[in-house]
Amino acid sequence: MSTYFLAKYRRSEALTGLEIARRLGLPIVTPRTFPTRVIPGDVVVNWGRRPLLTDEETNRFRWLNAPYGVAIARDKLATLIRLTANNVPTLQYTTSPQIAAEWGDRVYARHFLHGSSGRGIEIVEPGESMPRAPLYTRAFPTYAEFRVHCTWHGPFFIQQKRRMRKERRPDTFNPLVRSYGNGWVFANQGVDAPAVVTGFAHAAVVACGLEFGAVDVLMAEDGRVAVCEVNSAPAVSGTTVDKYVEALGSLL
């Protein structure tokens, strides 16, 4: 039995998980090379990929993040549906522009179900014309935002999204779309996430059928939380790489 790390491109800088594979000593396969190298019974650490396999073929391997779970996590609507079905608190959402307009609140029209870093988000204020989009989410009164890295055993690393220092913030700084390009970073110093945040983050990973993932959780000042995303291939560097090497190594 062999263990492989499944990535999209061997040398892609975007796939920061490749450093984890190197540190774990795992050979890298891609969806293209997968059929010629991996044999039934092998273990596959899947970093956010969806190889074209039938259910029967998929079941021949032991997965850390099977393709069906990755497919759910990558699709924002599918994620929200799965979280709701499993009683994990999440954002209020709809696929109807009429219903979104009736909320009478700020709406995030999401033009891409597979976008990342805020790509494809259009902010619609009350009274403005609602555009056509495959998904709409209602604004949540965010007081703090956390990223909780979990395996199916539970959380193993917690970060909090914070504004960049003023001298580092880009001219495009946006307090409403919290992405790196808009002046936000994940910090891990002095982070104190309540148990309700880490508990529902863990529940979200399990609900999506994953063995590991990075869960973005919003918290309101009154203590309410909303899980908004589960990442099956999060951007990792520095301490986060160390934590994933330890966590994934314990699962192999």
N, C-alpha and C positions, 0 to 999 in steps of 0.2 A: 504494500500500500504506500502510495506517495501523496504528498501534499503540495498543492499549487496555489498560486495567487493569480486570480483572474482580473486582468485590466484591459482597457480598450486599446491603448497604444503603449508599447514598451518604453518609449522615450518621451512621452507627452509630459510637459512640465505641469499641465493642469492636473494630472493624476498624482497628487502629492502622496497618495497611499503607497506609491512604489518604494519610498524610503522604509516604510513598515515591512514590506516584503523583503527588502535587502537585509534589514536588521534581523528578521526572523529566519533568514537563509532559505527563503522559498523561491523556487523557479517561477518565472512569470509566463503566463499564457494569455492569449487574446481570444476573442470570440472566433477569429479565423483559424488560429492554431490549436484551439481547444480539442476539436475532434481527432486530431492526429497524435496528441500527446497524452490526454487524460483517459484512463481506462476505468471500467466499472469497479467501484470499491474505493477509488481515490477520494481524498479530501480536497475540497475547493474553497478557499477563502475568496469570496466574491466582493470586490470593491465597486459596487454600484453598476454592475454590468448585467445585460440580459441576452445571453447567447441564444441562438435560435435552436432550441431543443424542444422536443415533444415532452409531455408529462412523463411518459414511460422512460425516455432517455434521461430526464432530469432526476428521476428516482433511483438511477443507478449509482449516483454519487452521494457522498456525505458533504453537505453544504454548510458553510458559515455564511448565511444569507443566500437562500435559494432564489432563483430568478423571479418566481411569482411574488415574493415579498419585496424584492427590489422594484418590480413593476408597480406595486401599490405605492411604495414610498416615493417614487419618482413622479407620480401623477398626483397633483395637489387635490383634485376633486376626489379621486379614489381614496386618498389618505383621509380626507375629512369624513367621507362616508364610513370608512372602516372605524375611525376613532369614535364617531357618534354611535355606531352599532355596538361598540364595546364599552359604552358609558365613560369614555375619556372626554373631559370637557375640552371643547375646541371653539373655533371662531364660528359665529353665526354666518351661514353661507346660503347661497341660492344660485341657480343657473338662469333665473328669470330676471330680466332687467326691470320689469314692472314691480316685482316684489322688492327688489333692491331699492328702487326709487321710493317705495312706500315706507321704508324704514325711517326716512326723514333724518338720516345720520350720514356722516362721512362714509363713503363706500370705496373699497379698493376693487376696481375692475381689473381682473387678471386675464390678460390676452393670451398668455401661454400657460398651459397646465404643467409644463416641464421646465419653466424658467427658473433661474437662480440669480442671486445677488440683486433682487428687485427688478430683474428684466421683465418687461411686459406689463408692469403695474401702472395703471392710470388712476389717479385719485379724483374722485367725484364728490364735490361738496353738495349739501342739501340744496335742492332747487335747480341744480345744473342738469343738463340733458344726459341721460344715461346711455353710454355707448353699448354696442353689441360686444359681448365677450362670453367665453365659455364658463366663467366662474366669477362670482361677486362675493366678497366677504365684508362684513360690517366692521367698522372701526372698533377696536377694543381699547378701553382706557388704561393704556400701559403705563405702569409705574416702574417696572423693572423687567428686563428680558434676560433669560438664562439659556445657555446651551448645555444640556446634560448628556454626557456620553455614557452609554449603557451597553452592557451585554444582557443576555437573558437572566443572568445571575443578579443584576442590579446595576446601579450607577457606579462608575469608577473614576469620573473626572467631571468637574463642574466649572463652567465659565460664565461670565456675565458680560452682556453687550454694553459698552460704554462709548461716550463721545471721544473722538481723538482730541489730543491736546490742541489748543487753538492754533499753535504754530504749524501743526500738521494737517489741519482740516482743509479739504479742498474747497474751491469756490462753490462747488455743487453741493455743499453740506445741506442735508435734508433731514429734519427731525421726524418726518413722517414715514420715510422709507429707510429703514436702518440697515444699510449695506456698507461694505467697506468703501466702495466708490463714492458713497454719500457721507463719509466721515465717521464711520463707526467701526469699532474693533471689539473682539472678544478678549476680555482680561480674565486672569485666573488668580490675581492677588487680592486678598481680602474679600473673597466671595463667600456669601453666607446665604445659601438657598434653603428655604423652608422645606420641611418634609413633604408638604403637599405638592411642591414643584418636582422633587425627585421621584416621588411615588407615581405621579401621573406620567412622567417621562418614561419610567420603566414600563408602565402599563401600555404606553404607546408603541414601544418597540415590540412588545409581545403581541399587541393587537395587529400589527402589520406583518406578523409572521417572520420577524427578523431575529437573528442571533446577536447582532450588534447594530448600533446606530447612534447618531447625534440628534437629539431632540430639542427643538426650539420651543421654549415655554414662556408665555407672557404672564405677568402677574399685575393685578390692579392694586391700588392702594388699600382697598378693603379686603384683600386676601384672595379674591377670585383669581383663577388661573385659566389659561386657554393654551392648549397645545396647538401650534400652528404648522409644524413641519417636522418630518422625520427624514434625516439625511443618511443614506446608505453609503455615501462616498464623500464625507466631509473634508474640507480643506484642513490639513494638519501640518504643524511645524513645531519645532522645539520640544517643549514639555509634553505637548499633545501626542507627538510621535512616541515618546517614551511610554506614555500611559497606554497607548494602543498596542505597542509591542508586548507590554506586560499582560494586558487584558486578553488579547487574542492568543497569545502564547499559552495562557491558562486554559483556553478552550480546545486546543489542539491535542 
